[in-house]
Amino acid sequence: MSQVAQCPTCGSKAKIKEKDGVTNYQAVQDEEAFKKISQLKKAMEKFKAKSEALEKEIEALKSTL
């Protein structure tokens, strides 16, 4: 998932991509799109936390068998 930060040249919200040590900024044009990106990031973090908890639970069950 891409990171969102403030562009140093124009000051707007931008997606950051790093490739071969070079940082590229791509402006997020719509404020609504920025909100959606934030919502998706939060949802992915929650999903990741649940997934990790389930993996630990599976490992615990495997070890007890």
N, C-alpha and C positions, 0 to 999 in steps of 0.2 A: 504494500500500500504506500502510495506516495505521501511525502510530508508536505505540509502547507506552512508557509512562512511569508514574511513581508519581503517584497522584492527591494533590493538595495538601490536600484536605479529609478524605479517609478513609484515605489511606496505602496503599491497595491498588493493584495493577497496573491500568492503565486505557489504553484506546485514546484517542488525542488526535485531534480533528478541529478545524480552524480554518476559520471561515466569517465573512467580513466583519469580520475582526479580532477575533472572539470565539472563545475557545478552549473547546471542549466536551470533557468527560471522560466516557467510558463504561467502567464497570468490567468487567474480565475476570473472570468468576465462577469459572472452573475453572483450577487450576494446569496441568492437562494441556493445556487450550486455549492457555494462554500458551506452553507448550513448543512446541506445534504452530505457533503464529504465528512463533516464533523460527526454527523449522526451515524454514518456508516462506520467510521473509525471506532466509535464507542460500541456499536453493535458487534463489531469484529473482536474487540477486546473482551467483551462479555462472553462471546462464543468461545474464544480461546481459553478463558479462565474455566468455563464449564467443561471444555474438552480435556484440559489438563487434570481437572478434578476427577473426571470419569476414568482417565487413564490410570491415575493413582489408585482409584477404587478397584479397577480391573486387576492391577498388579497385586493389590492386597488380597483379592479373592483367589488369584492364581497361587499365591504363596501359602494360603491356608489349605489348599486342596492337596 
